[in-house]
Amino acid sequence: MMLTLLHIPPLPINSPSSPPPRRRRCPPPMAAFASAPQQSKPLVLGCGAVSVDYLATVASFPNPDDKIRSLALKVEGGGNAGNALTGAARLGLSPRIISKASNDALGKSILKELQDDGVDTSYMTVADGGNSPFTYIIVDNQTKTRTCIHTPGYPPMKPEELTKENLFAALHGVEMVYFDVRLHETALLVAEEASQRKIPILVDAEKKREGLDDLLNFASYVVCSAKFPQAWTGASSTPVALVHMLLRLPNLKFVIVTRGEKGCLMLERSMTDASETEETDVEDLLESLEQKVDLSSSMAKCVASKSNLRISADGVGSMSGRLIMGTAEDIPSEELIDTTGAGDAFIGAVLYGLCTGMPVEKMLPFAAQVGC
């Protein structure tokens, strides 16, 4: 979405069933994928943020009152939902989006670039006047981190702007609904209707936001940031927090926590009850998986526990399922550009994996490669 990334070619996808070739740089989200032709493209609906991102790369993050020059400036499409759905479209899904922009120059660019990438914008609200959302992003070339300064769109989206007719039409035929927890009042209307239609729901739990708890109650799948599980549950560690989440959210089939260069961790609920099985402590289970990782390979890979274990966490409880650890591709630091949009790219790949029936053991390495 938006302007093309200079000097970095788009990521080719050879086939819908195989991971993309390795990339040695982490691309901004809208340049992370290339189209993957399919005879039948599963429909997915997303509700959330779109924006324009101004990415300024600097030698190092400025001190207060500094005046510095940028090393490079890129103008690209942004917003979690816009990023993830663009990635899903380029992988081979047929996404629709519910969001809002204004009829200013930025808004027109957002709409055009989404449409050019195969995202259906028919259900977006376009305001007459106001401003479209945009974000200034400072990319620290030394630490490879980014700092975001977001300006929301105005006027904000109101739930009544999504008519029942458009809501029903947007949900017609979709196999998955995705929320980034922006536009939460509108998102809740969509989630309630999707739940009544028994459409699976994926929630991106990046951090605590207004309306998040309501959406999580509808979630079939959750992908969250490294800090979120402990922040949301107050648990002593990430593995314990994942057990807590599955116990607290009975509709949840799995939760994935992304961990940057450490890869990701998934806790998946079993379809059958293993309450008669001897309990296995979740932290001990993670330690055993870490010992099984093949350190001789730099490729993303997946290590899974046995299925249908009784997994416990001290002070929290126990549940039936399995723990899966996905590793990240080992990319030399000198070849890393930045991490902007990596999480959104990962979610786009998870959407693709779920909608195409990809086994978890393939989906996690696939998403890790797409995300970098």
Buried (B, 14 or more C-beta within 10 A) or exposed (E): BBBEBEEBEBBEBEEBEEBBEEBEBBBBBBBBBBBBEBEEBBBBBBBBBBBBBBBBBBEEBEEEEEEEEBEEEBBBBBBBBBBBBBBBBBBBBBBBBBBBBBBBEBBBBBBBBBEEBBBBBEBBBBBEEBBBBBBEBBBBBEEBEBEEEBEBBEBBBEBEBBEEEBBEEBBEEBBBBBBBBBBBBBBBBBBEBBBEEEBBBBBBBBEEEEBBEBBBBBBBBBBBBBEBBBBBBEBBBBBBBBBBBBBBBEBBBBBBBBBEEBBBBBBBBBEEEBEEBEEBBBBEBBEBBEEEBEEEEEBBBBBBBEEBBBBBBEEBEBBBBBBBBBBBBEBEEEEBBBBBBBBBBBBBBBBBBBBBEBEBBBBBBBBBBBBB
